[in-house]
Amino acid sequence: MRMRWSVICLSLVLSGCYDDISEIQQFMRTVKANTPSSVPKLPEAQPFVHISYQSANARSPFSEPKPEAIQEKFTQSQDCLSPDPTRRKEPLEKFALDNLKMRGTLGDQADIWALIEATDKSLHRVSKNNYLGLFHGRVINVDPQQVELLELIPDGAGCWKERTTLLQMAETTAAERK
């Protein structure tokens, strides 16, 4: 019985081997006839011009400056207006003023706080002399409709200039009221 199965399997395997390859040869002749035999010339290579790197001794633009270099910049401009580098930053100083909204006020006319909402949906109570915004904005006045800030803007020459900015009460939409 085992011998019979071996003979049947062997005959099936051998019947799969077919000797006629004329179709394959015809296909190969067709492909060779339709394929261009020459390869186009490559364009001539331009000569390489070596330019030596001039800024090897300068600081890499991809690395942060050393803390000493930053401190030297602060001490260098002592005769002009600049922010206090030792002052501890407040939570709202990591947000741009465009990302802050005044949502309301608390208190009475003598002692009033503004409620400021940040983009992370946190609500902060702000009063006079608090800081907010990216440009060292100090609150100088809180009204029921707006918060007045005194910001320090860099002038590009190592000094800073003062600028007054208003953060007004935000309009609430129907979607925000829900």
C-alpha positions as protocol buffer text, in pm:
chain_id: "A"
residue {
  index: 1
  type: MET
  ca { x: 0 y: 0 z: 0 }
}
residue {
  index: 2
  type: ARG
  ca { x: 281 y: 232 z: 86 }
}
residue {
  index: 3
  type: MET
  ca { x: 454 y: 159 z: -239 }
}
residue {
  index: 4
  type: ARG
  ca { x: 139 y: 235 z: -432 }
}
residue {
  index: 5
  type: TRP
  ca { x: 107 y: 583 z: -276 }
}
residue {
  index: 6
  type: SER
  ca { x: 472 y: 655 z: -349 }
}
residue {
  index: 7
  type: VAL
  ca { x: 423 y: 564 z: -717 }
}
residue {
  index: 8
  type: ILE
  ca { x: 110 y: 783 z: -742 }
}
residue {
  index: 9
  type: CYS
  ca { x: 283 y: 1083 z: -580 }
}
residue {
  index: 10
  type: LEU
  ca { x: 590 y: 1041 z: -799 }
}
residue {
  index: 11
  type: SER
  ca { x: 383 y: 1025 z: -1116 }
}
residue {
  index: 12
  type: LEU
  ca { x: 195 y: 1341 z: -1016 }
}
residue {
  index: 13
  type: VAL
  ca { x: 519 y: 1527 z: -949 }
}
residue {
  index: 14
  type: LEU
  ca { x: 674 y: 1416 z: -1277 }
}
residue {
  index: 15
  type: SER
  ca { x: 362 y: 1504 z: -1475 }
}
residue {
  index: 16
  type: GLY
  ca { x: 409 y: 1866 z: -1353 }
}
residue {
  index: 17
  type: CYS
  ca { x: 745 y: 1884 z: -1530 }
}
residue {
  index: 18
  type: TYR
  ca { x: 666 y: 1984 z: -1885 }
}
residue {
  index: 19
  type: ASP
  ca { x: 929 y: 2006 z: -2153 }
}
residue {
  index: 20
  type: ASP
  ca { x: 777 y: 2270 z: -2384 }
}
residue {
  index: 21
  type: ILE
  ca { x: 934 y: 2614 z: -2320 }
}
residue {
  index: 22
  type: SER
  ca { x: 847 y: 2770 z: -2654 }
}
residue {
  index: 23
  type: GLU
  ca { x: 602 y: 3019 z: -2497 }
}
residue {
  index: 24
  type: ILE
  ca { x: 866 y: 3142 z: -2255 }
}
residue {
  index: 25
  type: GLN
  ca { x: 1120 y: 3181 z: -2532 }
}
residue {
  index: 26
  type: GLN
  ca { x: 868 y: 3377 z: -2744 }
}
residue {
  index: 27
  type: PHE
  ca { x: 799 y: 3611 z: -2450 }
}
residue {
  index: 28
  type: MET
  ca { x: 1171 y: 3669 z: -2395 }
}
residue {
  index: 29
  type: ARG
  ca { x: 1220 y: 3755 z: -2765 }
}
residue {
  index: 30
  type: THR
  ca { x: 930 y: 4005 z: -2748 }
}
residue {
  index: 31
  type: VAL
  ca { x: 1070 y: 4176 z: -2438 }
}
residue {
  index: 32
  type: LYS
  ca { x: 1419 y: 4199 z: -2591 }
}
residue {
  index: 33
  type: ALA
  ca { x: 1278 y: 4347 z: -2912 }
}
residue {
  index: 34
  type: ASN
  ca { x: 1083 y: 4618 z: -2725 }
}
residue {
  index: 35
  type: THR
  ca { x: 1358 y: 4712 z: -2479 }
}
residue {
  index: 36
  type: PRO
  ca { x: 1609 y: 4979 z: -2585 }
}
residue {
  index: 37
  type: SER
  ca { x: 1958 y: 4840 z: -2586 }
}
residue {
  index: 38
  type: SER
  ca { x: 2145 y: 5160 z: -2506 }
}
residue {
  index: 39
  type: VAL
  ca { x: 2152 y: 5351 z: -2179 }
}
residue {
  index: 40
  type: PRO
  ca { x: 2147 y: 5734 z: -2206 }
}
residue {
  index: 41
  type: LYS
  ca { x: 2468 y: 5910 z: -2103 }
}
residue {
  index: 42
  type: LEU
  ca { x: 2483 y: 6055 z: -1755 }
}
residue {
  index: 43
  type: PRO
  ca { x: 2515 y: 6433 z: -1731 }
}
residue {
  index: 44
  type: GLU
  ca { x: 2865 y: 6557 z: -1668 }
}
residue {
  index: 45
  type: ALA
  ca { x: 2943 y: 6605 z: -1299 }
}
residue {
  index: 46
  type: GLN
  ca { x: 3026 y: 6955 z: -1182 }
}
residue {
  index: 47
  type: PRO
  ca { x: 3362 y: 6995 z: -1007 }
}
residue {
  index: 48
  type: PHE
  ca { x: 3338 y: 7003 z: -626 }
}
residue {
  index: 49
  type: VAL
  ca { x: 3426 y: 7337 z: -468 }
}
residue {
  index: 50
  type: HIS
  ca { x: 3547 y: 7302 z: -110 }
}
residue {
  index: 51
  type: ILE
  ca { x: 3446 y: 7582 z: 129 }
}
residue {
  index: 52
  type: SER
  ca { x: 3621 y: 7574 z: 465 }
}
residue {
  index: 53
  type: TYR
  ca { x: 3408 y: 7605 z: 780 }
}
residue {
  index: 54
  type: GLN
  ca { x: 3474 y: 7946 z: 935 }
}
residue {
  index: 55
  type: SER
  ca { x: 3279 y: 7918 z: 1264 }
}
residue {
  index: 56
  type: ALA
  ca { x: 3451 y: 7619 z: 1421 }
}
residue {
  index: 57
  type: ASN
  ca { x: 3541 y: 7818 z: 1734 }
}
residue {
  index: 58
  type: ALA
  ca { x: 3194 y: 7971 z: 1779 }
}
residue {
  index: 59
  type: ARG
  ca { x: 2907 y: 7817 z: 1978 }
}
residue {
  index: 60
  type: SER
  ca { x: 2693 y: 7567 z: 1789 }
}
residue {
  index: 61
  type: PRO
  ca { x: 2350 y: 7714 z: 1704 }
}
residue {
  index: 62
  type: PHE
  ca { x: 2193 y: 7381 z: 1806 }
}
residue {
  index: 63
  type: SER
  ca { x: 2310 y: 7388 z: 2169 }
}
residue {
  index: 64
  type: GLU
  ca { x: 2193 y: 7610 z: 2452 }
}
residue {
  index: 65
  type: PRO
  ca { x: 2427 y: 7884 z: 2574 }
}
residue {
  index: 66
  type: LYS
  ca { x: 2613 y: 7827 z: 2898 }
}
residue {
  index: 67
  type: PRO
  ca { x: 2442 y: 7979 z: 3205 }
}
residue {
  index: 68
  type: GLU
  ca { x: 2748 y: 8196 z: 3263 }
}
residue {
  index: 69
  type: ALA
  ca { x: 2706 y: 8354 z: 2919 }
}
residue {
  index: 70
  type: ILE
  ca { x: 2343 y: 8434 z: 2994 }
}
residue {
  index: 71
  type: GLN
  ca { x: 2435 y: 8590 z: 3328 }
}
residue {
  index: 72
  type: GLU
  ca { x: 2707 y: 8799 z: 3160 }
}
residue {
  index: 73
  type: LYS
  ca { x: 2441 y: 8940 z: 2927 }
}
residue {
  index: 74
  type: PHE
  ca { x: 2233 y: 9054 z: 3225 }
}
residue {
  index: 75
  type: THR
  ca { x: 2524 y: 9216 z: 3404 }
}
residue {
  index: 76
  type: GLN
  ca { x: 2641 y: 9376 z: 3082 }
}
residue {
  index: 77
  type: SER
  ca { x: 2334 y: 9600 z: 3052 }
}
residue {
  index: 78
  type: GLN
  ca { x: 2298 y: 9737 z: 3407 }
}
residue {
  index: 79
  type: ASP
  ca { x: 2250 y: 10096 z: 3303 }
}
residue {
  index: 80
  type: CYS
  ca { x: 1919 y: 10035 z: 3123 }
}
residue {
  index: 81
  type: LEU
  ca { x: 1577 y: 9892 z: 3210 }
}
residue {
  index: 82
  type: SER
  ca { x: 1565 y: 9510 z: 3236 }
}
residue {
  index: 83
  type: PRO
  ca { x: 1353 y: 9245 z: 3414 }
}
residue {
  index: 84
  type: ASP
  ca { x: 1469 y: 9093 z: 3740 }
}
residue {
  index: 85
  type: PRO
  ca { x: 1633 y: 8758 z: 3650 }
}
residue {
  index: 86
  type: THR
  ca { x: 1611 y: 8633 z: 4010 }
}
residue {
  index: 87
  type: ARG
  ca { x: 1233 y: 8687 z: 4041 }
}
residue {
  index: 88
  type: ARG
  ca { x: 1032 y: 8366 z: 4072 }
}
residue {
  index: 89
  type: LYS
  ca { x: 795 y: 8319 z: 3776 }
}
residue {
  index: 90
  type: GLU
  ca { x: 421 y: 8301 z: 3843 }
}
residue {
  index: 91
  type: PRO
  ca { x: 196 y: 8031 z: 3685 }
}
residue {
  index: 92
  type: LEU
  ca { x: 37 y: 8262 z: 3425 }
}
residue {
  index: 93
  type: GLU
  ca { x: 376 y: 8373 z: 3288 }
}
residue {
  index: 94
  type: LYS
  ca { x: 405 y: 8059 z: 3078 }
}
residue {
  index: 95
  type: PHE
  ca { x: 105 y: 8163 z: 2864 }
}
residue {
  index: 96
  type: ALA
  ca { x: 93 y: 8427 z: 2592 }
}
residue {
  index: 97
  type: LEU
  ca { x: -167 y: 8700 z: 2647 }
}
residue {
  index: 98
  type: ASP
  ca { x: -360 y: 8566 z: 2345 }
}
residue {
  index: 99
  type: ASN
  ca { x: -409 y: 8241 z: 2539 }
}
residue {
  index: 100
  type: LEU
  ca { x: -551 y: 8412 z: 2848 }
}
residue {
  index: 101
  type: LYS
  ca { x: -911 y: 8528 z: 2893 }
}
residue {
  index: 102
  type: MET
  ca { x: -1057 y: 8750 z: 3162 }
}
residue {
  index: 103
  type: ARG
  ca { x: -1373 y: 8575 z: 3283 }
}
residue {
  index: 104
  type: GLY
  ca { x: -1487 y: 8803 z: 3566 }
}
residue {
  index: 105
  type: THR
  ca { x: -1397 y: 8983 z: 3888 }
}
residue {
  index: 106
  type: LEU
  ca { x: -1427 y: 8925 z: 4262 }
}
residue {
  index: 107
  type: GLY
  ca { x: -1430 y: 9170 z: 4553 }
}
residue {
  index: 108
  type: ASP
  ca { x: -1538 y: 9529 z: 4596 }
}
residue {
  index: 109
  type: GLN
  ca { x: -1403 y: 9857 z: 4460 }
}
residue {
  index: 110
  type: ALA
  ca { x: -1130 y: 9879 z: 4726 }
}
residue {
  index: 111
  type: ASP
  ca { x: -995 y: 9526 z: 4679 }
}
residue {
  index: 112
  type: ILE
  ca { x: -1074 y: 9367 z: 4341 }
}
residue {
  index: 113
  type: TRP
  ca { x: -938 y: 9049 z: 4177 }
}
residue {
  index: 114
  type: ALA
  ca { x: -967 y: 8945 z: 3816 }
}
residue {
  index: 115
  type: LEU
  ca { x: -1047 y: 8585 z: 3723 }
}
residue {
  index: 116
  type: ILE
  ca { x: -817 y: 8477 z: 3439 }
}
residue {
  index: 117
  type: GLU
  ca { x: -871 y: 8153 z: 3246 }
}
residue {
  index: 118
  type: ALA
  ca { x: -573 y: 7990 z: 3071 }
}
residue {
  index: 119
  type: THR
  ca { x: -586 y: 7757 z: 2769 }
}
residue {
  index: 120
  type: ASP
  ca { x: -546 y: 7455 z: 2997 }
}
residue {
  index: 121
  type: LYS
  ca { x: -890 y: 7551 z: 3143 }
}
residue {
  index: 122
  type: SER
  ca { x: -739 y: 7651 z: 3479 }
}
residue {
  index: 123
  type: LEU
  ca { x: -884 y: 7958 z: 3652 }
}
residue {
  index: 124
  type: HIS
  ca { x: -651 y: 8199 z: 3835 }
}
residue {
  index: 125
  type: ARG
  ca { x: -720 y: 8491 z: 4069 }
}
residue {
  index: 126
  type: VAL
  ca { x: -506 y: 8795 z: 3980 }
}
residue {
  index: 127
  type: SER
  ca { x: -469 y: 9126 z: 4161 }
}
residue {
  index: 128
  type: LYS
  ca { x: -241 y: 9428 z: 4145 }
}
residue {
  index: 129
  type: ASN
  ca { x: 135 y: 9345 z: 4120 }
}
residue {
  index: 130
  type: ASN
  ca { x: 79 y: 8987 z: 3996 }
}
residue {
  index: 131
  type: TYR
  ca { x: 259 y: 8884 z: 3677 }
}
residue {
  index: 132
  type: LEU
  ca { x: 120 y: 8724 z: 3362 }
}
residue {
  index: 133
  type: GLY
  ca { x: 212 y: 8681 z: 2996 }
}
residue {
  index: 134
  type: LEU
  ca { x: 542 y: 8606 z: 2828 }
}
residue {
  index: 135
  type: PHE
  ca { x: 684 y: 8960 z: 2851 }
}
residue {
  index: 136
  type: HIS
  ca { x: 707 y: 9003 z: 3230 }
}
residue {
  index: 137
  type: GLY
  ca { x: 362 y: 9169 z: 3239 }
}
residue {
  index: 138
  type: ARG
  ca { x: 292 y: 9316 z: 3584 }
}
residue {
  index: 139
  type: VAL
  ca { x: -69 y: 9399 z: 3671 }
}
residue {
  index: 140
  type: ILE
  ca { x: -94 y: 9770 z: 3748 }
}
residue {
  index: 141
  type: ASN
  ca { x: -475 y: 9805 z: 3760 }
}
residue {
  index: 142
  type: VAL
  ca { x: -779 y: 9577 z: 3777 }
}
residue {
  index: 143
  type: ASP
  ca { x: -1116 y: 9713 z: 3659 }
}
residue {
  index: 144
  type: PRO
  ca { x: -1446 y: 9524 z: 3632 }
}
residue {
  index: 145
  type: GLN
  ca { x: -1405 y: 9516 z: 3251 }
}
residue {
  index: 146
  type: GLN
  ca { x: -1026 y: 9490 z: 3200 }
}
residue {
  index: 147
  type: VAL
  ca { x: -683 y: 9424 z: 3347 }
}
residue {
  index: 148
  type: GLU
  ca { x: -407 y: 9674 z: 3273 }
}
residue {
  index: 149
  type: LEU
  ca { x: -52 y: 9535 z: 3242 }
}
residue {
  index: 150
  type: LEU
  ca { x: 290 y: 9693 z: 3220 }
}
residue {
  index: 151
  type: GLU
  ca { x: 507 y: 9467 z: 3001 }
}
residue {
  index: 152
  type: LEU
  ca { x: 882 y: 9476 z: 2939 }
}
residue {
  index: 153
  type: ILE
  ca { x: 959 y: 9430 z: 2568 }
}
residue {
  index: 154
  type: PRO
  ca { x: 1319 y: 9365 z: 2454 }
}
residue {
  index: 155
  type: ASP
  ca { x: 1448 y: 9632 z: 2216 }
}
residue {
  index: 156
  type: GLY
  ca { x: 1711 y: 9409 z: 2053 }
}
residue {
  index: 157
  type: ALA
  ca { x: 2006 y: 9604 z: 2190 }
}
residue {
  index: 158
  type: GLY
  ca { x: 2014 y: 9441 z: 2535 }
}
residue {
  index: 159
  type: CYS
  ca { x: 1769 y: 9681 z: 2701 }
}
residue {
  index: 160
  type: TRP
  ca { x: 1395 y: 9665 z: 2757 }
}
residue {
  index: 161
  type: LYS
  ca { x: 1110 y: 9909 z: 2700 }
}
residue {
  index: 162
  type: GLU
  ca { x: 785 y: 9940 z: 2892 }
}
residue {
  index: 163
  type: ARG
  ca { x: 453 y: 9890 z: 2716 }
}
residue {
  index: 164
  type: THR
  ca { x: 101 y: 9912 z: 2857 }
}
residue {
  index: 165
  type: THR
  ca { x: -137 y: 9634 z: 2750 }
}
residue {
  index: 166
  type: LEU
  ca { x: -503 y: 9567 z: 2829 }
}
residue {
  index: 167
  type: LEU
  ca { x: -659 y: 9226 z: 2884 }
}
residue {
  index: 168
  type: GLN
  ca { x: -1032 y: 9282 z: 2841 }
}
residue {
  index: 169
  type: MET
  ca { x: -1330 y: 9081 z: 2958 }
}
residue {
  index: 170
  type: ALA
  ca { x: -1394 y: 8789 z: 2722 }
}
residue {
  index: 171
  type: GLU
  ca { x: -1723 y: 8758 z: 2539 }
}
residue {
  index: 172
  type: THR
  ca { x: -1893 y: 8428 z: 2624 }
}
residue {
  index: 173
  type: THR
  ca { x: -2050 y: 8230 z: 2341 }
}
residue {
  index: 174
  type: ALA
  ca { x: -2358 y: 8008 z: 2360 }
}
residue {
  index: 175
  type: ALA
  ca { x: -2138 y: 7698 z: 2352 }
}
residue {
  index: 176
  type: GLU
  ca { x: -1938 y: 7820 z: 2655 }
}
residue {
  index: 177
  type: ARG
  ca { x: -2254 y: 7890 z: 2857 }
}
residue {
  index: 178
  type: LYS
  ca { x: -2366 y: 7525 z: 2835 }
}
